[in-house]
Amino acid sequence: MCLKDLQKYLEAEIDGASVPVNLIKIAMETVGSAPFHPGANALMPQNELNILVDGESCLDRLYGGFYSDWVCGGQWHRVVRFLCSLVPTMRNNKISMACYFDGTDGASRFEEWKDLQLKRRENVNLILRHIIAKGTPPPKIWWVPPTALRTCLSLALRHVTVPVLYSIEDHHQEVIGFCRERHFDALLADSADFAVFDPPRYLSASNLKLTNRGAIQTKELLLDVVARKLNLNPNRLVVFASLLGNHILPVSDLKDFHKRLVPEAKDESPTMKQLIPAVANFVRDLASIDSLTLVGASVFGSSADPRVAKFQKCVYYYMNGTSDSFRKFQNAVSIGAVGDSRPKAPGQEKVADKARATSPKTDVSSLPPVSKEVIRMASSRHARGLMSPYVYHLLTRGEICLPTLLEDEASRELPNIHKFYRPLRQNIYGILFNLYHHTFLANQDKEKKDSDEAHQIPDIAIKEWVWCKGNEFKEPDHVRATSIGWAVPTVNTLWFGTGEDDIKRRMRAYLSCMRSDVQIMLNPAFVPQKLVILVSVLRYIMTEPHMQVLRPYELDAFLLSSFLPEIKDTEFTEDLTISPVTKRGVQLATLFMEGVEMAILANDVAGSPIPWQMVCPWLYFDGKVFQATLAKAFTSTSYQDLCDYRNDLILKLERLRKAVLDGLSNDVFAAPMLPSPRRPMYPHQEPSFPSNGRGARRGQSVSRGGPGGQLAVGGVVVGSWGPNPVARGRGRTRGPVSFPTRGRGQSRSVSTRKQKAPGTNPKKQQNGEGGSTSEEQENEIKTKRASGSVKKVSSSLDDQFGDAESTSAAVIKTVLDSEN
């Protein structure tokens, strides 16, 4: 039990504290009656109900609500459609909103961020076990944000012209400060910290929904009712919240105090129903809260206890977010007592130091200096949500915190995703901190023999907080920057250069980071601009030197699903059913979307050679369409079958495949996994021993998996063979895969045909009416029948194996030898 559970308790246990509201009705009551604030809010209109949305609390709601198929990789076009319905409905009813995301990356609350990632790691394990056992989407209780969700939501909100902002140091303080400074009418969130700050109106993010009748409904938390029900003076809520435990004063430090208040809990932690009334009674009975030292001494037994200082900082933290503190700030500004900084309560100046103390330590001085123009530009674009937040974290702290992903940590088929993209990030670090420029200066000084002080190449080491077995965020990995192999300009030139050569170098810098610096990537006939991110990510995956990741049909599924018309058909994706959901398909979607996240980071560091409108994931990826295409590709026998014999799709697929594989060898594809005798297969599950189902070209031998068979000619068995070894390529499932392709409610069943041994059935020999034929006539009939059988067998082998000439010759020789 801690402060984060307070809002759940208030909504569930206190009558009248949470009431359902319709935002449209509130807007009708508010518009025209609110005071006018000239120049106070440049982002939002003055004559509307302005709502500030805490993006971290609304990730699932802005995604469009809970959908069981989120595990497929993310339905990004549906997200855009939901926002395109929500935002116009709000604007038509005089409601405007701005969205504030957490741009601190967990730095100010590192322990809370770490606990959240470990909790998600547990959910990920449960999700993958559920998929393996049942092949269905997981339940809602295990919901984990799809990979790159925050980035996709930022782009989608920007697409529908909703202001997007990112915090820099302390997310909660910056959100409530922005809410008061810009005179927002309400705050939509789901954090008890905001409830303690007492915003103008506090709306529940978890209950937000857009009904079919066009109503925007949620619940409002009435803080006056809360204080009255708890029988607490509102100015004592900051002390009450501090004694429940938070990121400054954790629950572990308050464990003895909580046991003293709730002795019946004994060895177990007290529940919400037990602890909250007990803490409220303790705070109510305090004679005064003016001296926090005396209050701390009554809590911890002595004023010398180090936890008293934490308690004081915690109280000051909440006081700084209240309306009283903001009014003091306004008064100080009006008389010119301060500049742009807000006055802090006594001891509040140490809160920022405490926030930095709880974040992972980094010695930024060990990194080479970056120009002030670059820092200023990164800070400005970061605050407005125009740049990947990782850029600002790298420049100011020299570290990044990478979240938990939907992957199996024990997988032998697929790599650890964050470590898989580490070489890409190393290239990014080299560009961002001008590694080539420092190397050039060092080499230049070496050539000058009279140089007194040679330029030293800096050791650029970035701290990456990555979860892995044996290191559950206990310590960071020190990752060193690498050079991309050519004279890349400095980051100043990449960001601020205006020449034509600068534009070309930006694109080359991006492509070099993605291991895609080939000429075909610049040819729009092969790679349209909106597919550059897709192709470069897939090419990076295919060029991994230490591990083959994708199989041929998986690569084709990624490429084909990017330009299928169904990717933009939201009704189609809603009706589309993925059965079964496969563990490998889910992990491949996660691998790709994390690649998109890193590609957007590389694009921002290189100076944004690809416009933000062309990096949006809904242009080239949809999780459900990809999973359905992957199942279809697994059973397809040719490009024509995969593309439904549409020449336009076949041409696009071939060109994109050429761009991904240009200059690569033939051994870049992963081999199929051998079957596991211990792993049960649910109905229609993809078998783990796929064989090549695509017809080979003439002159190429393609091995197939199968039970073997016999070749009979004229009733005589002339040859037999055992099962062929399994080769790379497409495989076949044993059941049908349903994939709708003709619109809503219609589907086409793609059934896999069971492979049969090539051959012909013997026919009964018929005698003539006049009696038996002569020996010569019988031999002539046998020869004709054998010749016809050989032609049929040769044609069958030619269609299936693509090596008809050599196979037919061998069969004819066998038949003639048997006849002789």
C-alpha positions in Angstrom: 0.0 0.0 0.0 1.4 3.5 -0.9 0.2 6.7 -2.4 -0.3 5.3 -5.9 -3.2 3.2 -4.5 -4.9 6.2 -2.9 -7.0 7.2 -6.0 -8.3 3.6 -6.3 -9.4 3.8 -2.7 -11.1 7.2 -3.0 -13.1 6.1 -6.1 -14.1 2.8 -4.7 -14.6 3.3 -0.9 -15.7 6.9 -0.4 -19.3 7.7 -1.4 -19.7 10.8 -3.5 -16.0 11.3 -4.0 -16.1 10.1 -7.6 -19.1 11.1 -9.8 -19.7 10.4 -13.5 -19.6 13.4 -15.8 -20.1 14.3 -19.4 -17.4 16.6 -20.7 -19.8 18.1 -23.3 -22.2 19.2 -20.6 -19.3 20.6 -18.6 -18.1 22.6 -21.6 -21.6 24.0 -22.2 -21.6 25.2 -18.5 -18.1 26.5 -18.6 -17.9 28.4 -21.9 -18.8 32.0 -21.4 -18.6 31.9 -17.6 -14.8 31.4 -17.2 -12.7 34.5 -16.6 -10.6 35.8 -19.5 -6.8 35.6 -19.2 -5.1 37.7 -21.9 -2.0 36.1 -23.3 -2.1 33.4 -20.6 -2.5 30.4 -23.0 -1.0 30.8 -26.4 -1.6 27.0 -27.1 -5.3 26.8 -26.3 -8.3 29.0 -27.2 -9.8 31.2 -24.5 -13.5 30.5 -25.1 -13.4 26.7 -24.7 -13.1 24.1 -22.0 -9.3 23.5 -21.9 -8.2 20.1 -20.6 -4.6 19.1 -19.9 -4.1 15.4 -20.4 -1.4 13.4 -18.6 -0.2 11.2 -21.4 1.3 8.6 -19.0 -2.0 8.0 -17.4 -3.9 7.7 -20.7 -1.6 5.5 -22.8 -4.3 2.7 -23.0 -7.2 5.2 -23.4 -5.4 7.1 -26.2 -4.6 3.8 -27.9 -8.4 3.5 -28.3 -9.2 1.5 -25.2 -8.4 -2.1 -24.5 -8.3 -4.5 -27.4 -7.3 -8.1 -27.0 -5.2 -8.0 -30.2 -2.7 -5.3 -28.9 -0.3 -8.2 -28.5 0.0 -8.5 -32.3 2.2 -5.4 -32.5 -0.1 -2.5 -32.4 -3.0 -1.4 -34.6 -1.7 2.1 -35.4 -4.2 3.1 -38.1 -7.0 2.3 -35.7 -5.3 4.6 -33.1 -5.3 7.4 -35.7 -9.0 6.8 -36.5 -9.9 6.8 -32.8 -8.2 10.2 -32.4 -9.7 11.5 -35.6 -13.1 10.7 -34.0 -12.3 11.9 -30.5 -10.6 15.2 -31.3 -13.3 16.6 -33.8 -16.0 15.6 -31.3 -14.3 17.6 -28.6 -13.7 20.6 -30.8 -17.3 20.6 -32.1 -18.4 20.9 -28.5 -15.9 23.7 -27.5 -13.4 21.3 -25.8 -9.7 21.6 -26.5 -6.9 19.5 -25.0 -3.1 19.3 -24.8 -1.2 16.2 -24.0 1.8 16.1 -21.6 4.1 13.0 -21.8 6.8 12.0 -19.4 10.1 13.0 -21.0 12.3 12.3 -18.0 12.5 8.6 -18.9 12.2 7.7 -15.2 15.2 9.7 -14.1 13.5 11.6 -11.4 11.7 8.4 -10.1 14.2 5.7 -11.0 13.2 3.3 -8.3 9.5 3.5 -9.3 10.4 3.1 -13.0 12.5 0.1 -12.2 9.7 -1.6 -10.2 7.3 -0.9 -13.0 9.6 -2.5 -15.6 10.0 -5.6 -13.3 6.3 -5.9 -13.0 5.9 -5.7 -16.7 8.5 -8.4 -17.1 6.3 -10.7 -15.0 3.3 -9.9 -17.2 5.3 -10.5 -20.3 6.2 -14.0 -19.1 2.6 -14.7 -18.3 1.5 -13.4 -21.8 4.0 -15.6 -23.6 3.0 -18.7 -21.6 -0.7 -18.0 -22.4 0.1 -17.7 -26.1 2.0 -20.9 -26.2 -0.7 -22.8 -24.3 -3.8 -21.5 -25.9 -2.8 -19.5 -29.0 -5.2 -16.7 -28.1 -4.7 -13.0 -27.0 -4.0 -12.5 -23.3 -6.5 -11.1 -20.8 -6.7 -7.4 -20.0 -5.1 -7.7 -16.6 -1.7 -8.5 -18.2 -1.8 -5.4 -20.5 1.6 -4.1 -21.5 1.9 -1.1 -23.7 2.8 -2.1 -27.3 6.3 -1.3 -28.3 6.9 2.4 -29.2 3.4 3.3 -28.1 4.4 6.7 -26.6 6.3 7.6 -29.8 3.3 6.6 -32.0 0.8 8.5 -29.9 3.0 11.6 -30.1 3.0 11.4 -33.9 -0.7 10.6 -34.0 -1.6 13.6 -31.8 0.6 15.8 -33.8 -1.2 14.5 -36.9 -4.5 15.6 -35.6 -3.0 19.0 -34.5 -3.2 18.4 -30.7 -0.4 20.2 -28.8 2.1 17.6 -27.4 4.6 18.4 -24.6 7.3 16.5 -22.8 8.6 17.0 -19.3 12.3 17.5 -18.6 13.1 17.1 -14.9 10.0 16.2 -12.8 7.0 15.1 -14.7 4.3 15.7 -12.0 5.6 19.1 -11.0 5.9 20.3 -14.6 2.4 19.1 -15.5 0.6 20.8 -12.5 2.7 23.9 -13.0 1.8 24.1 -16.7 -1.8 23.5 -15.9 -1.9 26.5 -13.5 0.3 28.8 -15.5 -1.8 28.3 -18.7 -5.1 28.4 -16.8 -6.4 25.0 -17.9 -9.9 24.2 -16.7 -9.3 20.6 -15.8 -6.6 17.9 -15.5 -7.2 14.4 -16.9 -4.9 11.9 -15.1 -4.7 8.8 -12.9 -2.1 9.6 -10.3 -2.8 10.4 -6.7 0.1 13.0 -6.8 -2.1 15.2 -8.9 -5.0 14.7 -6.5 -2.8 16.0 -3.6 -1.8 19.0 -5.8 -5.5 20.0 -5.9 -5.9 20.9 -9.6 -8.9 23.1 -10.8 -10.9 20.0 -11.7 -9.5 16.4 -11.5 -10.9 14.0 -14.1 -10.2 10.2 -14.2 -8.2 9.0 -17.2 -9.1 5.3 -16.7 -12.8 6.0 -17.1 -12.5 8.2 -20.3 -14.6 6.9 -23.2 -16.2 8.1 -26.3 -19.7 6.6 -26.7 -21.5 5.7 -29.9 -23.9 8.6 -29.2 -21.0 11.1 -29.3 -20.8 11.7 -25.6 -17.4 12.0 -23.9 -17.8 10.4 -20.4 -15.5 10.0 -17.5 -15.5 10.5 -13.7 -14.6 13.5 -11.7 -12.8 13.2 -8.3 -14.3 15.8 -5.9 -11.4 16.7 -3.6 -13.5 18.8 -1.3 -15.7 15.8 -0.7 -12.6 13.6 -0.1 -11.3 16.0 2.6 -14.7 16.2 4.2 -15.2 12.4 4.3 -11.7 11.9 5.7 -12.4 14.7 8.2 -9.1 16.4 7.3 -8.3 20.1 6.8 -7.3 20.5 3.1 -3.9 22.0 4.1 -3.1 18.8 5.9 -3.5 16.6 2.8 0.2 17.1 2.0 1.2 15.5 5.3 -1.4 12.8 4.9 0.0 11.9 1.4 3.6 12.0 2.6 2.9 9.4 5.3 1.5 6.9 2.8 4.8 6.6 1.0 6.1 7.8 -2.3 9.3 8.1 -4.4 11.0 10.3 -1.9 9.9 8.6 1.3 9.3 4.9 0.3 7.0 2.5 2.0 9.9 0.5 3.4 10.9 3.5 5.5 7.4 3.8 6.9 6.9 0.1 7.6 7.3 0.4 11.4 5.0 3.4 11.5 2.3 1.7 9.5 2.5 -1.4 11.8 2.1 0.8 14.8 -1.0 2.4 13.4 -2.5 -0.9 12.3 -1.3 -3.5 14.8 -3.9 -6.1 13.7 -2.0 -6.4 10.4 0.8 -8.2 12.3 3.5 -9.5 9.8 1.5 -8.6 6.7 1.3 -5.2 5.1 -1.9 -3.4 6.0 -4.6 -3.1 3.3 -6.0 0.2 1.9 -9.1 0.0 4.0 -7.0 -0.4 7.1 -4.2 2.0 6.5 -5.8 5.1 4.9 -8.3 5.7 7.8 -5.5 5.1 10.3 -3.2 7.6 8.7 -6.0 10.1 8.4 -6.8 9.8 12.1 -3.1 10.3 13.0 -2.8 13.5 10.9 -6.1 14.8 12.3 -5.0 14.3 15.8 -1.7 16.3 15.3 -1.8 19.5 17.3 0.0 21.4 14.6 1.8 20.8 11.3 3.8 24.0 11.4 6.9 22.2 12.7 7.6 19.3 10.4 10.6 18.3 12.6 8.2 17.6 15.5 5.8 15.8 13.3 8.7 13.7 11.9 9.9 12.9 15.4 6.4 11.7 16.4 6.4 9.4 13.4 9.9 8.0 13.6 10.6 8.4 17.3 13.4 10.9 17.1 14.2 14.1 15.3 17.7 12.8 14.6 16.3 10.0 12.5 17.5 10.5 8.9 14.0 9.6 7.7 12.8 12.9 9.2 14.7 14.9 6.5 13.1 12.7 3.8 9.7 13.4 5.3 10.3 17.1 5.2 11.4 17.0 1.6 8.3 15.0 0.7 5.9 17.5 2.3 7.7 20.4 0.6 7.4 18.5 -2.7 3.6 18.4 -2.5 3.4 21.9 -1.1 5.2 23.2 -4.2 2.4 21.9 -6.4 -0.5 23.3 -4.6 -2.5 26.4 -5.6 -1.2 28.4 -2.6 2.4 28.0 -3.7 1.4 29.0 -7.2 -0.3 32.2 -5.9 2.9 33.1 -4.0 4.8 32.7 -7.3 2.3 34.9 -9.1 2.6 37.6 -6.5 6.4 37.5 -6.5 6.4 37.8 -10.3 4.0 40.8 -10.2 6.3 42.8 -7.9 9.4 41.8 -9.9 10.9 39.8 -7.0 11.8 36.8 -9.2 12.6 36.1 -12.8 11.4 33.0 -14.5 11.9 30.6 -11.6 9.1 29.7 -9.2 9.8 30.4 -5.5 10.0 27.2 -3.5 8.8 26.4 0.0 11.4 26.1 2.8 13.6 23.1 1.9 12.0 22.7 -1.6 15.3 23.7 -3.2 16.6 20.3 -2.2 13.8 18.4 -3.9 15.5 18.7 -7.3 18.7 17.4 -5.7 16.7 14.5 -4.2 15.2 13.7 -7.6 18.7 13.6 -9.2 19.9 11.5 -6.3 17.2 8.9 -6.8 18.1 8.7 -10.5 21.0 6.7 -11.9 24.3 8.4 -11.6 26.2 9.6 -14.6 29.4 11.6 -14.9 28.5 13.8 -17.9 31.9 15.5 -17.7 33.5 12.3 -19.1 31.7 12.9 -22.4 33.0 15.4 -25.0 31.4 18.8 -24.8 28.6 19.6 -27.3 27.8 23.1 -28.5 25.2 25.3 -26.7 23.3 25.6 -30.0 22.8 21.8 -30.1 21.7 21.6 -26.5 19.3 24.5 -26.9 17.8 23.0 -30.0 17.5 19.6 -28.4 15.8 21.1 -25.3 13.3 23.1 -27.4 12.4 20.2 -29.6 12.2 17.8 -26.7 9.8 20.0 -24.7 7.5 20.4 -27.8 7.5 16.6 -28.6 9.3 17.2 -31.9 12.3 14.9 -31.2 12.9 11.5 -29.7 13.4 12.1 -25.9 16.4 9.8 -26.0 18.4 12.6 -27.7 18.0 15.0 -24.8 18.8 12.3 -22.3 22.0 11.4 -24.1 23.2 15.0 -24.4 22.4 16.0 -20.8 22.8 12.8 -18.8 24.8 10.5 -21.0 22.5 7.6 -20.4 19.2 6.1 -21.5 16.7 3.8 -19.8 15.3 1.1 -22.1 11.9 -0.3 -21.1 10.8 -3.9 -20.9 9.6 -5.4 -24.2 7.3 -8.3 -25.2 10.0 -10.9 -25.7 11.2 -14.2 -24.3 14.4 -13.8 -22.4 15.2 -17.5 -22.9 14.6 -17.6 -26.6 17.2 -19.3 -28.8 15.6 -18.3 -32.1 15.5 -14.6 -31.5 18.0 -12.3 -29.8 17.6 -9.9 -26.9 16.0 -7.0 -28.7 17.7 -4.1 -26.9 21.1 -5.7 -27.4 20.3 -6.6 -31.0 19.9 -2.8 -31.7 23.0 -1.8 -29.6 25.3 -1.5 -32.7 22.8 0.9 -34.2 22.8 3.0 -31.0 26.6 2.9 -31.0 26.6 4.5 -34.4 24.1 7.1 -33.1 26.4 7.9 -30.1 29.3 8.4 -32.5 27.4 10.9 -34.6 25.9 12.8 -31.7 29.2 13.3 -29.9 31.2 13.9 -33.1 33.5 10.9 -32.8 34.8 11.2 -36.4 35.6 14.8 -35.9 37.7 14.1 -32.8 39.4 11.2 -34.5 40.3 13.5 -37.5 41.7 16.2 -35.2 43.8 13.6 -33.3 45.2 12.2 -36.6 45.9 15.7 -37.8 47.9 16.5 -34.7 49.9 13.3 -35.0 51.1 14.5 -38.5 52.3 17.7 -37.0 55.5 16.8 -35.2 55.9 20.2 -33.6 52.5 20.0 -31.9 52.9 20.3 -28.1 49.5 18.9 -27.1 48.0 16.3 -29.4 44.2 16.1 -29.5 43.0 13.1 -27.6 40.2 10.9 -28.9 37.6 10.9 -26.1 36.3 7.7 -24.6 32.5 8.1 -25.3 30.8 5.6 -23.1 27.0 5.8 -22.6 25.2 4.1 -19.8 22.3 1.9 -20.9 19.9 0.5 -18.4 18.7 -2.7 -19.9 17.0 -5.6 -18.2 18.6 -9.0 -18.6 19.0 -12.2 -16.6 21.4 -11.6 -13.8 21.2 -7.8 -14.1 17.7 -6.7 -13.4 18.5 -2.9 -13.6 21.1 -3.3 -10.9 23.8 -1.6 -12.8 24.0 -0.1 -16.3 25.9 -1.4 -19.3 28.7 0.9 -20.5 28.4 1.1 -24.2 31.1 2.8 -26.3 30.4 4.8 -29.4 31.6 3.6 -32.8 32.3 5.4 -36.1 30.2 4.8 -39.1 33.2 4.6 -41.5 33.1 7.8 -43.5 33.7 11.5 -43.0 30.4 12.3 -41.3 29.9 16.0 -40.5 29.6 17.3 -37.0 26.2 17.3 -35.4 26.1 21.1 -35.8 26.4 20.8 -39.6 23.9 18.0 -39.7 21.3 19.9 -37.7 21.9 23.5 -39.0 23.4 23.0 -42.4 21.4 24.4 -45.3 23.4 23.4 -48.4 22.4 20.7 -50.8 25.4 18.6 -49.7 24.2 18.8 -46.1 20.9 17.3 -47.1 22.6 14.4 -48.8 24.9 13.8 -45.9 21.9 13.7 -43.5 20.4 10.9 -45.4 23.7 9.1 -45.7 24.3 9.4 -42.0 20.9 7.9 -41.3 21.3 5.0 -43.8 24.8 4.3 -42.4 23.4 3.9 -38.9 20.9 1.4 -40.3 23.5 -0.5 -42.3 21.5 0.5 -45.4 24.0 2.8 -47.2 23.3 1.4 -50.7 22.3 3.3 -53.8 19.0 1.4 -54.3 17.7 2.9 -51.0 17.6 6.3 -52.7 15.6 5.1 -55.7 11.9 5.9 -55.1 10.9 3.4 -57.8 12.2 0.6 -55.4 11.7 2.3 -52.0 9.1 5.0 -51.7 9.8 7.7 -49.1 7.1 6.4 -46.8 8.7 3.0 -46.7 12.3 4.1 -46.1 11.9 3.4 -42.3 10.4 -0.1 -43.0 13.1 -1.2 -45.5 16.0 0.2 -43.5 14.8 -1.6 -40.3 14.4 -4.9 -42.2 17.8 -4.5 -43.9 19.4 -3.9 -40.5 17.8 -7.1 -39.2 18.9 -9.1 -42.3 22.5 -7.8 -42.0 23.1 -8.9 -38.5 26.5 -10.7 -38.7 26.1 -12.9 -35.6 22.7 -14.3 -36.1 20.1 -15.0 -38.9 16.8 -13.8 -37.6 14.1 -13.8 -40.4 13.0 -16.7 -42.6 12.1 -15.9 -46.2 8.4 -16.0 -45.8 8.6 -13.8 -42.7 10.5 -11.1 -44.6 7.8 -11.3 -47.4 5.1 -10.9 -44.7 6.6 -7.7 -43.4 7.0 -6.3 -46.9 3.6 -7.4 -48.3 1.7 -6.1 -45.3 3.2 -2.7 -45.7 1.4 -1.9 -48.9 -1.8 -4.0 -48.7 -4.9 -1.8 -49.0 -6.3 -3.6 -45.9 -3.8 -1.8 -43.7 -5.9 1.3 -43.9 -9.2 -0.4 -43.6 -10.1 -0.2 -39.9 -13.4 -2.1 -40.3 -11.4 -4.9 -42.0 -8.9 -5.1 -39.1 -11.7 -5.1 -36.5 -13.3 -8.1 -38.2 -10.0 -9.9 -38.8 -9.4 -12.8 -36.5 -5.9 -14.2 -35.9 -6.1 -17.8 -35.0 -3.8 -18.8 -33.6 -1.6 -16.1 -32.2 1.9 -17.4 -32.4 4.7 -16.6 -30.0 7.2 -16.1 -32.8 4.9 -13.8 -34.6 4.4 -11.7 -31.5 8.1 -11.4 -30.9 8.8 -10.5 -34.5 6.4 -7.7 -34.4 8.1 -6.4 -31.2 11.5 -6.7 -32.8 10.3 -4.7 -35.8 8.6 -1.9 -33.8 11.6 -1.5 -31.5 13.6 -1.1 -34.7 11.2 1.6 -35.8 11.8 3.4 -32.4 15.5 3.2 -32.9 15.2 4.3 -36.6 13.3 7.4 -35.5 16.1 8.2 -33.0 18.7 7.8 -35.7 16.7 10.0 -38.0 16.5 12.8 -35.4 20.2 12.6 -34.6 21.1 12.8 -38.3 19.1 16.0 -38.7 15.7 14.5 -39.8 16.4 13.7 -43.5 13.0 11.9 -43.4 10.1 14.2 -42.6 8.1 13.3 -39.6 5.0 12.7 -41.8 6.9 9.8 -43.4 8.1 8.0 -40.3 4.6 7.4 -38.8 4.1 3.6 -38.3 0.5 3.5 -39.5 1.9 4.1 -43.0 3.6 0.7 -43.2 2.6 -1.5 -40.3 -0.4 -3.0 -38.6 0.0 -5.7 -36.1 -3.1 -7.8 -37.1 -2.5 -7.4 -40.8 1.1 -8.5 -40.3 0.1 -11.6 -38.3 -2.5 -12.6 -40.9 -0.1 -12.1 -43.7 2.5 -14.1 -41.8 0.1 -17.0 -41.5 -0.8 -16.7 -45.2 2.8 -16.5 -46.3 3.6 -19.6 -44.3 1.2 -21.6 -46.4 1.7 -19.9 -49.8 3.5 -21.9 -52.5 4.6 -18.9 -54.6 4.8 -15.2 -54.9 1.7 -15.3 -57.0 -0.3 -17.2 -54.4 0.9 -14.9 -51.6 -0.2 -11.8 -53.6 -3.4 -13.4 -54.8 -2.0 -13.4 -58.4 -2.1 -9.6 -58.5 0.7 -8.3 -60.7 0.9 -4.9 -59.0 1.5 -6.5 -55.6 4.0 -9.0 -57.0 6.0 -6.1 -58.6 6.0 -4.1 -55.4 7.0 -7.1 -53.3 9.9 -8.0 -55.7 11.2 -4.4 -55.7 11.1 -4.1 -51.9 12.7 -7.5 -51.5 15.5 -6.4 -53.9 16.1 -3.3 -51.8 16.3 -5.2 -48.6 18.6 -8.0 -49.9 20.7 -5.9 -52.3 24.3 -7.0 -52.1 23.7 -9.6 -49.4 24.6 -13.3 -49.6 22.2 -16.1 -49.7 22.8 -17.3 -46.1 21.2 -14.3 -44.4 17.9 -16.2 -43.7 17.3 -18.2 -40.6 16.8 -21.9 -40.7 13.5 -23.4 -39.5 13.4 -24.7 -36.0 13.3 -28.5 -35.4 10.1 -29.9 -33.8 10.1 -30.3 -30.0 8.6 -33.5 -28.7 7.6 -31.9 -25.4 5.8 -28.9 -26.9 2.1 -29.7 -27.5 0.4 -28.2 -30.6 -3.0 -26.7 -30.3 -5.4 -27.0 -33.3 -4.2 -25.3 -36.4 -1.0 -24.2 -34.8 1.9 -23.4 -37.0 4.1 -26.5 -37.0 7.7 -25.9 -35.9 9.1 -27.8 -38.9 8.3 -25.7 -41.9 9.5 -26.8 -45.3 10.0 -24.8 -48.5 6.8 -24.4 -50.4 7.9 -21.9 -53.0 8.6 -23.2 -56.5 12.2 -22.9 -57.4 13.6 -21.5 -60.6 14.9 -23.7 -63.3 18.3 -25.1 -62.4 17.9 -24.7 -58.7 17.3 -27.7 -56.4 14.9 -27.2 -53.6 14.5 -29.8 -50.8 11.2 -30.5 -49.3 10.1 -32.1 -46.1 7.7 -35.0 -46.4 7.2 -38.7 -45.7 8.8 -40.0 -49.0 7.1 -42.2 -51.6 7.3 -44.6 -54.5 7.3 -44.2 -58.3 5.3 -46.8 -60.2 5.2 -47.1 -64.0 2.8 -49.6 -65.6 2.1 -51.2 -62.3 5.8 -51.8 -61.6 7.6 -49.9 -58.8 10.7 -48.4 -60.4 11.9 -46.2 -57.6 11.4 -45.2 -54.0 12.7 -42.5 -51.7 12.7 -41.5 -48.1 11.9 -38.1 -46.5 13.9 -35.2 -47.8 15.8 -32.9 -45.4 14.0 -29.7 -44.4 15.3 -26.6 -46.1 14.8 -22.9 -45.6 11.8 -21.2 -47.1 8.1 -21.4 -46.8 6.4 -24.1 -44.9 2.9 -25.7 -44.8 0.5 -26.0 -42.0 -1.9 -28.9 -41.6 -5.0 -26.8 -41.3 -6.6 -23.9 -43.1 -5.7 -20.3 -42.4 -8.6 -17.9 -42.6 -7.6 -14.4 -44.0 -10.3 -12.1 -45.1 -9.4 -10.2 -48.3 -12.6 -9.1 -49.9 -14.0 -6.7 -47.3 -15.9 -6.7 -44.1 -17.4 -10.0 -43.1 -15.9 -11.9 -46.1 -13.1 -14.3 -45.9 -11.1 -16.5 -48.1 -10.0 -19.9 -46.7 -6.5 -20.7 -47.7 -6.2 -24.5 -47.3 -3.0 -26.3 -47.4 -2.9 -29.3 -49.6 -1.3 -32.4 -48.2 1.9 -33.3 -50.2 1.6 -36.5 -52.1 4.3 -38.6 -53.5 4.6 -37.9 -57.2 3.7 -40.9 -59.3 0.8 -42.5 -61.2 -1.6 -45.2 -60.3 -1.4 -48.4 -62.3 -4.3 -49.0 -64.7 -5.9 -52.3 -65.4 -4.9 -53.8 -68.7 -7.8 -54.5 -71.0 -7.7 -57.3 -73.5 -9.2 -57.1 -76.9 -12.5 -58.6 -77.8 -11.0 -61.2 -80.1 -8.7 -62.7 -77.5 -5.3 -62.0 -76.1 -2.8 -59.8 -77.9 0.5 -61.0 -79.2 3.7 -60.5 -77.2 4.9 -57.7 -79.5 1.6 -55.8 -79.2 1.8 -56.1 -75.4 5.3 -54.7 -75.4 4.2 -51.8 -77.6 1.3 -51.0 -75.3 3.6 -51.1 -72.2 6.1 -48.7 -73.9 3.3 -46.2 -74.7 1.9 -46.3 -71.2 5.4 -46.0 -69.7 6.1 -43.0 -71.9 2.8 -41.3 -70.9 3.5 -42.0 -67.3 7.0 -40.6 -67.6 5.6 -37.4 -69.2 3.1 -37.0 -66.3 5.8 -37.6 -63.7 8.2 -35.3 -65.3 5.6 -32.5 -65.6 4.7 -33.0 -61.9 8.4 -32.9 -60.8 9.0 -29.9 -63.1 6.2 -27.9 -61.4 7.2 -28.8 -57.9 11.0 -29.0 -58.0 11.9 -26.7 -60.8 14.6 -29.2 -62.1 12.5 -31.1 -64.6 15.2 -31.8 -67.2 17.6 -33.7 -65.0 14.8 -35.4 -63.1 13.0 -36.5 -66.3 16.1 -37.9 -67.8 16.8 -40.0 -64.7 13.2 -41.3 -64.6 13.2 -42.3 -68.3 16.5 -44.2 -67.9 15.1 -46.1 -64.9 11.9 -47.0 -66.8 13.7 -48.2 -69.9 16.1 -50.3 -67.9 13.2 -52.0 -66.1 11.4 -52.7 -69.5 14.6 -54.3 -70.9 
